[in-house]
Amino acid sequence: MNDPHIFSHENVLAQLETAEFRNGYYVLKFYADDLNRPSSRTTARIAVFYLYPSGGTMRDSTFQLLFYDSRYDTYRGFHPPDRRGTKS
């Protein structure tokens, strides 16, 4: 069984299908490592992260920039789910 809280490209895409969209970002939840980054393995804590598709950036729960990934950048061709009407 796939744990949706393990950070991977596939789990980002899966969470985007149902994630809350507000103020231009998606609210995602992943296991967090000791440095509060999304973890690709199970840890003791699940944290909230924010994905901004208009820039392909992932931020932590205090909106600190964690990384940029062109796979999630709408200016590089990423097409997130259509979320019109969901707290934007």
Order of alpha helices (4+ residues) and beta strands (2+ residues): alpha-beta-beta-beta-beta-beta
